[in-house]
Amino acid sequence: MGTDIYSGSGVICEVDQAVRFINGKNKAAVIQIGIEFYSELVAEAKKDPETHPAHQWRQETAKFFEPLAALHRTAKSKLSIKAVQDIFASVVKVSGKPAKYDIDTHVLNSEYVAELFRKVIASYSDVMDIDIPYLVDVQAWGSSRYNGWDVPLGVACFVFDKDHCFTQAVSDEGKALKKVIGHCDVTEWTEYSC
């Protein structure tokens, strides 16, 4: 058994930049996205009998995204854009601590977080009538030694497809992303498997 090494690259941003896809024009739609996303997780958790192998895992996943329930409990018109952004940011959590040889740092429920934010980004694209590059992944890195010196360590990073950001120059999608998150820098990293 050997170690596989592969590299990745993309345009990355942290959660404080990713929540900028929530604005006054799509706030109502984003609130509805959050309510429906959480409701679907709760419904999935309830449909399995307690003896089903996935029951506990689904229960834990629904509980993890429980902050989204605040969107339903509060009058939609009373929520500020910042409050909605904070609620969405609260479900982006990192497990593990960066270290010289860390390979365990990761974003909790990253597949669900990516799915949720893809919907938010699609809503932003629709109301702003612009295309945004595909959100490939949400991940965290734990070691400069393993992952490279350009990636931030121990924080959740949203990875956008760099090929949609650039041609010979920055594409319209890349310009739109830069306008929202403040940059369109491509970051490269390496991954190791054991």
PyRosetta script that sets phi, psi and omega in degrees:
from pyrosetta import init, pose_from_sequence

init()
pose = pose_from_sequence("MGTDIYSGSGVICEVDQAVRFINGKNKAAVIQIGIEFYSELVAEAKKDPETHPAHQWRQETAKFFEPLAALHRTAKSKLSIKAVQDIFASVVKVSGKPAKYDIDTHVLNSEYVAELFRKVIASYSDVMDIDIPYLVDVQAWGSSRYNGWDVPLGVACFVFDKDHCFTQAVSDEGKALKKVIGHCDVTEWTEYSC")
pose.set_psi(1, 128.3)
pose.set_omega(1, -178.3)
pose.set_phi(2, -116.5)
pose.set_psi(2, -179.4)
pose.set_omega(2, 177.0)
pose.set_phi(3, -100.9)
pose.set_psi(3, 127.5)
pose.set_omega(3, 175.4)
pose.set_phi(4, -94.0)
pose.set_psi(4, 137.2)
pose.set_omega(4, 178.3)
pose.set_phi(5, -123.8)
pose.set_psi(5, 130.6)
pose.set_omega(5, 176.0)
pose.set_phi(6, -141.0)
pose.set_psi(6, 159.0)
pose.set_omega(6, -178.2)
pose.set_phi(7, -113.1)
pose.set_psi(7, 158.2)
pose.set_omega(7, 177.4)
pose.set_phi(8, -139.8)
pose.set_psi(8, 163.5)
pose.set_omega(8, 176.6)
pose.set_phi(9, -155.3)
pose.set_psi(9, 158.1)
pose.set_omega(9, 178.4)
pose.set_phi(10, 173.5)
pose.set_psi(10, 175.4)
pose.set_omega(10, 173.3)
pose.set_phi(11, -92.8)
pose.set_psi(11, 121.6)
pose.set_omega(11, -175.7)
pose.set_phi(12, -114.4)
pose.set_psi(12, 154.0)
pose.set_omega(12, 172.1)
pose.set_phi(13, -146.2)
pose.set_psi(13, 158.1)
pose.set_omega(13, 178.2)
pose.set_phi(14, -91.9)
pose.set_psi(14, 173.0)
pose.set_omega(14, -172.4)
pose.set_phi(15, -60.9)
pose.set_psi(15, -36.2)
pose.set_omega(15, 179.9)
pose.set_phi(16, -64.6)
pose.set_psi(16, -25.0)
pose.set_omega(16, 174.8)
pose.set_phi(17, -85.6)
pose.set_psi(17, -37.1)
pose.set_omega(17, -177.9)
pose.set_phi(18, -65.1)
pose.set_psi(18, -33.1)
pose.set_omega(18, -179.5)
pose.set_phi(19, -71.8)
pose.set_psi(19, -7.4)
pose.set_omega(19, 175.8)
pose.set_phi(20, -68.2)
pose.set_psi(20, -10.0)
pose.set_omega(20, 174.1)
pose.set_phi(21, -74.8)
pose.set_psi(21, -4.0)
pose.set_omega(21, 175.4)
pose.set_phi(22, -104.2)
pose.set_psi(22, 117.2)
pose.set_omega(22, -179.1)
pose.set_phi(23, -138.4)
pose.set_psi(23, -174.7)
pose.set_omega(23, -177.9)
pose.set_phi(24, -63.8)
pose.set_psi(24, -29.3)
pose.set_omega(24, -177.6)
pose.set_phi(25, -76.5)
pose.set_psi(25, -29.5)
pose.set_omega(25, -177.7)
pose.set_phi(26, -116.2)
pose.set_psi(26, 9.3)
pose.set_omega(26, -177.1)
pose.set_phi(27, -54.5)
pose.set_psi(27, -48.1)
pose.set_omega(27, -178.7)
pose.set_phi(28, -62.7)
pose.set_psi(28, -41.9)
pose.set_omega(28, 179.1)
pose.set_phi(29, -66.1)
pose.set_psi(29, -39.3)
pose.set_omega(29, 179.9)
pose.set_phi(30, -67.1)
pose.set_psi(30, -40.3)
pose.set_omega(30, 176.2)
pose.set_phi(31, -58.6)
pose.set_psi(31, -45.3)
pose.set_omega(31, 178.8)
pose.set_phi(32, -63.3)
pose.set_psi(32, -39.4)
pose.set_omega(32, 176.9)
pose.set_phi(33, -58.9)
pose.set_psi(33, -46.8)
pose.set_omega(33, -180.0)
pose.set_phi(34, -63.5)
pose.set_psi(34, -42.6)
pose.set_omega(34, 178.9)
pose.set_phi(35, -62.4)
pose.set_psi(35, -48.4)
pose.set_omega(35, -179.2)
pose.set_phi(36, -65.7)
pose.set_psi(36, -40.2)
pose.set_omega(36, 179.5)
pose.set_phi(37, -60.4)
pose.set_psi(37, -48.7)
pose.set_omega(37, -179.9)
pose.set_phi(38, -66.6)
pose.set_psi(38, -41.5)
pose.set_omega(38, 179.5)
pose.set_phi(39, -60.6)
pose.set_psi(39, -39.6)
pose.set_omega(39, 178.2)
pose.set_phi(40, -65.0)
pose.set_psi(40, -39.5)
pose.set_omega(40, 178.0)
pose.set_phi(41, -64.7)
pose.set_psi(41, -42.0)
pose.set_omega(41, 178.8)
pose.set_phi(42, -64.9)
pose.set_psi(42, -42.9)
pose.set_omega(42, 179.2)
pose.set_phi(43, -62.3)
pose.set_psi(43, -42.2)
pose.set_omega(43, 177.8)
pose.set_phi(44, -61.6)
pose.set_psi(44, -41.3)
pose.set_omega(44, -178.8)
pose.set_phi(45, -66.5)
pose.set_psi(45, -33.3)
pose.set_omega(45, -177.8)
pose.set_phi(46, -80.3)
pose.set_psi(46, -24.6)
pose.set_omega(46, -173.8)
pose.set_phi(47, -77.4)
pose.set_psi(47, -22.3)
pose.set_omega(47, 177.9)
pose.set_phi(48, -81.0)
pose.set_psi(48, 135.6)
pose.set_omega(48, 172.2)
pose.set_phi(49, -67.7)
pose.set_psi(49, 157.3)
pose.set_omega(49, -177.1)
pose.set_phi(50, -60.2)
pose.set_psi(50, -22.5)
pose.set_omega(50, -179.7)
pose.set_phi(51, -83.7)
pose.set_psi(51, -10.5)
pose.set_omega(51, -179.5)
pose.set_phi(52, -68.8)
pose.set_psi(52, 137.9)
pose.set_omega(52, -177.6)
pose.set_phi(53, -58.4)
pose.set_psi(53, -29.6)
pose.set_omega(53, -177.1)
pose.set_phi(54, -89.9)
pose.set_psi(54, -3.5)
pose.set_omega(54, -174.6)
pose.set_phi(55, -56.1)
pose.set_psi(55, -53.3)
pose.set_omega(55, -176.4)
pose.set_phi(56, -64.3)
pose.set_psi(56, -42.3)
pose.set_omega(56, 179.9)
pose.set_phi(57, -61.1)
pose.set_psi(57, -44.1)
pose.set_omega(57, 179.2)
pose.set_phi(58, -66.6)
pose.set_psi(58, -36.6)
pose.set_omega(58, 176.7)
pose.set_phi(59, -62.2)
pose.set_psi(59, -44.7)
pose.set_omega(59, -179.7)
pose.set_phi(60, -65.8)
pose.set_psi(60, -38.0)
pose.set_omega(60, 178.7)
pose.set_phi(61, -64.8)
pose.set_psi(61, -45.1)
pose.set_omega(61, 178.4)
pose.set_phi(62, -61.8)
pose.set_psi(62, -41.6)
pose.set_omega(62, 179.3)
pose.set_phi(63, -64.7)
pose.set_psi(63, -37.5)
pose.set_omega(63, 179.2)
pose.set_phi(64, -59.0)
pose.set_psi(64, -39.6)
pose.set_omega(64, -177.5)
pose.set_phi(65, -92.3)
pose.set_psi(65, 12.7)
pose.set_omega(65, -179.2)
pose.set_phi(66, -57.5)
pose.set_psi(66, -29.6)
pose.set_omega(66, 176.5)
pose.set_phi(67, -54.9)
pose.set_psi(67, -26.2)
pose.set_omega(67, 178.2)
pose.set_phi(68, -66.2)
pose.set_psi(68, -20.5)
pose.set_omega(68, 178.5)
pose.set_phi(69, -62.3)
pose.set_psi(69, -25.7)
pose.set_omega(69, 178.4)
pose.set_phi(70, -61.8)
pose.set_psi(70, -25.3)
pose.set_omega(70, 178.3)
pose.set_phi(71, -65.4)
pose.set_psi(71, -33.4)
pose.set_omega(71, -178.4)
pose.set_phi(72, -81.4)
pose.set_psi(72, -34.9)
pose.set_omega(72, -175.7)
pose.set_phi(73, -76.3)
pose.set_psi(73, -22.5)
pose.set_omega(73, -177.0)
pose.set_phi(74, -101.6)
pose.set_psi(74, 142.3)
pose.set_omega(74, 176.0)
pose.set_phi(75, -59.0)
pose.set_psi(75, 126.5)
pose.set_omega(75, -174.4)
pose.set_phi(76, -55.5)
pose.set_psi(76, -38.0)
pose.set_omega(76, -177.4)
pose.set_phi(77, -71.8)
pose.set_psi(77, -20.3)
pose.set_omega(77, -177.2)
pose.set_phi(78, -87.3)
pose.set_psi(78, -13.2)
pose.set_omega(78, 179.4)
pose.set_phi(79, -79.9)
pose.set_psi(79, 127.1)
pose.set_omega(79, 175.4)
pose.set_phi(80, -77.3)
pose.set_psi(80, 163.8)
pose.set_omega(80, 177.3)
pose.set_phi(81, -60.1)
pose.set_psi(81, -42.6)
pose.set_omega(81, 179.4)
pose.set_phi(82, -60.8)
pose.set_psi(82, -40.4)
pose.set_omega(82, 179.2)
pose.set_phi(83, -63.8)
pose.set_psi(83, -42.1)
pose.set_omega(83, 178.3)
pose.set_phi(84, -65.3)
pose.set_psi(84, -43.2)
pose.set_omega(84, 177.7)
pose.set_phi(85, -60.0)
pose.set_psi(85, -42.5)
pose.set_omega(85, -179.9)
pose.set_phi(86, -64.2)
pose.set_psi(86, -38.8)
pose.set_omega(86, 178.6)
pose.set_phi(87, -63.9)
pose.set_psi(87, -44.9)
pose.set_omega(87, 179.0)
pose.set_phi(88, -66.6)
pose.set_psi(88, -39.8)
pose.set_omega(88, 179.1)
pose.set_phi(89, -64.6)
pose.set_psi(89, -29.7)
pose.set_omega(89, -176.2)
pose.set_phi(90, -68.0)
pose.set_psi(90, -15.7)
pose.set_omega(90, 179.0)
pose.set_phi(91, -96.4)
pose.set_psi(91, 8.3)
pose.set_omega(91, 177.5)
pose.set_phi(92, -106.8)
pose.set_psi(92, 102.5)
pose.set_omega(92, -174.9)
pose.set_phi(93, -128.9)
pose.set_psi(93, 145.6)
pose.set_omega(93, -179.6)
pose.set_phi(94, -109.1)
pose.set_psi(94, 138.3)
pose.set_omega(94, 175.0)
pose.set_phi(95, -109.3)
pose.set_psi(95, 140.1)
pose.set_omega(95, 178.6)
pose.set_phi(96, 99.4)
pose.set_psi(96, 162.1)
pose.set_omega(96, 179.4)
pose.set_phi(97, -125.5)
pose.set_psi(97, 135.5)
pose.set_omega(97, 178.9)
pose.set_phi(98, -57.6)
pose.set_psi(98, 142.9)
pose.set_omega(98, 177.4)
pose.set_phi(99, -154.4)
pose.set_psi(99, 171.0)
pose.set_omega(99, -176.2)
pose.set_phi(100, -55.4)
pose.set_psi(100, -40.9)
pose.set_omega(100, -176.4)
pose.set_phi(101, -119.4)
pose.set_psi(101, 24.1)
pose.set_omega(101, -176.1)
pose.set_phi(102, -68.7)
pose.set_psi(102, 131.5)
pose.set_omega(102, 172.2)
pose.set_phi(103, -128.1)
pose.set_psi(103, 7.2)
pose.set_omega(103, -175.6)
pose.set_phi(104, -103.4)
pose.set_psi(104, -7.0)
pose.set_omega(104, 179.1)
pose.set_phi(105, -67.3)
pose.set_psi(105, 130.4)
pose.set_omega(105, -178.7)
pose.set_phi(106, -157.4)
pose.set_psi(106, 163.7)
pose.set_omega(106, 175.5)
pose.set_phi(107, -85.8)
pose.set_psi(107, 127.1)
pose.set_omega(107, 179.3)
pose.set_phi(108, -66.3)
pose.set_psi(108, 134.9)
pose.set_omega(108, 179.1)
pose.set_phi(109, 52.6)
pose.set_psi(109, 42.0)
pose.set_omega(109, -173.0)
pose.set_phi(110, -58.6)
pose.set_psi(110, -35.1)
pose.set_omega(110, -179.9)
pose.set_phi(111, -64.3)
pose.set_psi(111, -41.1)
pose.set_omega(111, 179.0)
pose.set_phi(112, -70.7)
pose.set_psi(112, -40.1)
pose.set_omega(112, 178.3)
pose.set_phi(113, -61.0)
pose.set_psi(113, -45.0)
pose.set_omega(113, 178.9)
pose.set_phi(114, -62.4)
pose.set_psi(114, -42.8)
pose.set_omega(114, 179.4)
pose.set_phi(115, -61.1)
pose.set_psi(115, -44.6)
pose.set_omega(115, 179.3)
pose.set_phi(116, -61.4)
pose.set_psi(116, -48.0)
pose.set_omega(116, -177.2)
pose.set_phi(117, -72.8)
pose.set_psi(117, -26.4)
pose.set_omega(117, 173.4)
pose.set_phi(118, -62.1)
pose.set_psi(118, -37.8)
pose.set_omega(118, 178.4)
pose.set_phi(119, -68.5)
pose.set_psi(119, -40.0)
pose.set_omega(119, 177.6)
pose.set_phi(120, -62.8)
pose.set_psi(120, -45.3)
pose.set_omega(120, -179.7)
pose.set_phi(121, -64.5)
pose.set_psi(121, -39.3)
pose.set_omega(121, 177.1)
pose.set_phi(122, -62.4)
pose.set_psi(122, -39.6)
pose.set_omega(122, 177.5)
pose.set_phi(123, -63.3)
pose.set_psi(123, -43.4)
pose.set_omega(123, 177.9)
pose.set_phi(124, -61.1)
pose.set_psi(124, -46.0)
pose.set_omega(124, 179.0)
pose.set_phi(125, -57.7)
pose.set_psi(125, -43.3)
pose.set_omega(125, -178.0)
pose.set_phi(126, -64.3)
pose.set_psi(126, -50.2)
pose.set_omega(126, -175.3)
pose.set_phi(127, -73.2)
pose.set_psi(127, -29.8)
pose.set_omega(127, -179.9)
pose.set_phi(128, -89.6)
pose.set_psi(128, -9.2)
pose.set_omega(128, -179.9)
pose.set_phi(129, 54.9)
pose.set_psi(129, 48.5)
pose.set_omega(129, 175.8)
pose.set_phi(130, -139.1)
pose.set_psi(130, 159.3)
pose.set_omega(130, 176.8)
pose.set_phi(131, -97.0)
pose.set_psi(131, 136.7)
pose.set_omega(131, 176.2)
pose.set_phi(132, -114.5)
pose.set_psi(132, 141.5)
pose.set_omega(132, 178.5)
pose.set_phi(133, -57.7)
pose.set_psi(133, 157.4)
pose.set_omega(133, -178.8)
pose.set_phi(134, -66.3)
pose.set_psi(134, 133.4)
pose.set_omega(134, 173.4)
pose.set_phi(135, -79.9)
pose.set_psi(135, 106.6)
pose.set_omega(135, -174.6)
pose.set_phi(136, -75.8)
pose.set_psi(136, -43.0)
pose.set_omega(136, -170.8)
pose.set_phi(137, -163.6)
pose.set_psi(137, 163.3)
pose.set_omega(137, 168.4)
pose.set_phi(138, -125.3)
pose.set_psi(138, 118.3)
pose.set_omega(138, -176.0)
pose.set_phi(139, -146.4)
pose.set_psi(139, 169.1)
pose.set_omega(139, 177.3)
pose.set_phi(140, -132.5)
pose.set_psi(140, 146.8)
pose.set_omega(140, 179.2)
pose.set_phi(141, -113.8)
pose.set_psi(141, 151.7)
pose.set_omega(141, -174.9)
pose.set_phi(142, -122.2)
pose.set_psi(142, -3.4)
pose.set_omega(142, -176.9)
pose.set_phi(143, -150.9)
pose.set_psi(143, 122.4)
pose.set_omega(143, 175.0)
pose.set_phi(144, -64.5)
pose.set_psi(144, -33.7)
pose.set_omega(144, 180.0)
pose.set_phi(145, -61.2)
pose.set_psi(145, -41.1)
pose.set_omega(145, -178.5)
pose.set_phi(146, -91.5)
pose.set_psi(146, -35.9)
pose.set_omega(146, -170.6)
pose.set_phi(147, -103.9)
pose.set_psi(147, -7.3)
pose.set_omega(147, 179.9)
pose.set_phi(148, 103.5)
pose.set_psi(148, 164.5)
pose.set_omega(148, -174.3)
pose.set_phi(149, -91.6)
pose.set_psi(149, -9.0)
pose.set_omega(149, -176.3)
pose.set_phi(150, -89.4)
pose.set_psi(150, -13.2)
pose.set_omega(150, -176.7)
pose.set_phi(151, -94.5)
pose.set_psi(151, 141.6)
pose.set_omega(151, 174.6)
pose.set_phi(152, -71.1)
pose.set_psi(152, 143.6)
pose.set_omega(152, -176.8)
pose.set_phi(153, -100.1)
pose.set_psi(153, 139.0)
pose.set_omega(153, 173.2)
pose.set_phi(154, 74.8)
pose.set_psi(154, 13.6)
pose.set_omega(154, 178.0)
pose.set_phi(155, -126.1)
pose.set_psi(155, 152.7)
pose.set_omega(155, 178.0)
pose.set_phi(156, -73.0)
pose.set_psi(156, 131.6)
pose.set_omega(156, 178.9)
pose.set_phi(157, -124.6)
pose.set_psi(157, 132.9)
pose.set_omega(157, 177.0)
pose.set_phi(158, -92.2)
pose.set_psi(158, 122.9)
pose.set_omega(158, -174.3)
pose.set_phi(159, -105.4)
pose.set_psi(159, 117.3)
pose.set_omega(159, 178.6)
pose.set_phi(160, -101.4)
pose.set_psi(160, 146.6)
pose.set_omega(160, -179.7)
pose.set_phi(161, -63.6)
pose.set_psi(161, 115.6)
pose.set_omega(161, -177.2)
pose.set_phi(162, -68.2)
pose.set_psi(162, -28.2)
pose.set_omega(162, -178.1)
pose.set_phi(163, -65.0)
pose.set_psi(163, -23.4)
pose.set_omega(163, 176.5)
pose.set_phi(164, -88.0)
pose.set_psi(164, -7.4)
pose.set_omega(164, 180.0)
pose.set_phi(165, -93.3)
pose.set_psi(165, -24.1)
pose.set_omega(165, -172.0)
pose.set_phi(166, -133.5)
pose.set_psi(166, 145.0)
pose.set_omega(166, 163.0)
pose.set_phi(167, -118.1)
pose.set_psi(167, -118.0)
pose.set_omega(167, 169.5)
pose.set_phi(168, -82.6)
pose.set_psi(168, -19.6)
pose.set_omega(168, 177.1)
pose.set_phi(169, -136.2)
pose.set_psi(169, 176.4)
pose.set_omega(169, 179.7)
pose.set_phi(170, -64.3)
pose.set_psi(170, 129.6)
pose.set_omega(170, 179.6)
pose.set_phi(171, -76.2)
pose.set_psi(171, 172.5)
pose.set_omega(171, 176.5)
pose.set_phi(172, -62.0)
pose.set_psi(172, -38.4)
pose.set_omega(172, 177.9)
pose.set_phi(173, -64.5)
pose.set_psi(173, -41.5)
pose.set_omega(173, 177.7)
pose.set_phi(174, -63.4)
pose.set_psi(174, -40.4)
pose.set_omega(174, 177.1)
pose.set_phi(175, -63.2)
pose.set_psi(175, -39.9)
pose.set_omega(175, 178.9)
pose.set_phi(176, -65.5)
pose.set_psi(176, -41.6)
pose.set_omega(176, 177.6)
pose.set_phi(177, -63.6)
pose.set_psi(177, -43.4)
pose.set_omega(177, -179.9)
pose.set_phi(178, -61.1)
pose.set_psi(178, -37.7)
pose.set_omega(178, 179.9)
pose.set_phi(179, -63.8)
pose.set_psi(179, -36.2)
pose.set_omega(179, -177.7)
pose.set_phi(180, -80.8)
pose.set_psi(180, -49.9)
pose.set_omega(180, -172.6)
pose.set_phi(181, -98.7)
pose.set_psi(181, -6.5)
pose.set_omega(181, 174.1)
pose.set_phi(182, 93.4)
pose.set_psi(182, -3.8)
pose.set_omega(182, 177.6)
pose.set_phi(183, -160.9)
pose.set_psi(183, 169.5)
pose.set_omega(183, 175.0)
pose.set_phi(184, -143.3)
pose.set_psi(184, 47.5)
pose.set_omega(184, -179.5)
pose.set_phi(185, -85.0)
pose.set_psi(185, 135.4)
pose.set_omega(185, 177.5)
pose.set_phi(186, -87.5)
pose.set_psi(186, 132.8)
pose.set_omega(186, 178.5)
pose.set_phi(187, -114.5)
pose.set_psi(187, 140.1)
pose.set_omega(187, 177.4)
pose.set_phi(188, -118.3)
pose.set_psi(188, 150.0)
pose.set_omega(188, -179.6)
pose.set_phi(189, -150.7)
pose.set_psi(189, 170.6)
pose.set_omega(189, 174.9)
pose.set_phi(190, -121.6)
pose.set_psi(190, 154.0)
pose.set_omega(190, 178.1)
pose.set_phi(191, -126.7)
pose.set_psi(191, 144.3)
pose.set_omega(191, 177.9)
pose.set_phi(192, -121.2)
pose.set_psi(192, 141.5)
pose.set_omega(192, 172.0)
pose.set_phi(193, -116.9)
pose.set_psi(193, 150.6)
pose.set_omega(193, -179.8)
pose.set_phi(194, -105.6)
pose.dump_pdb("model.pdb")
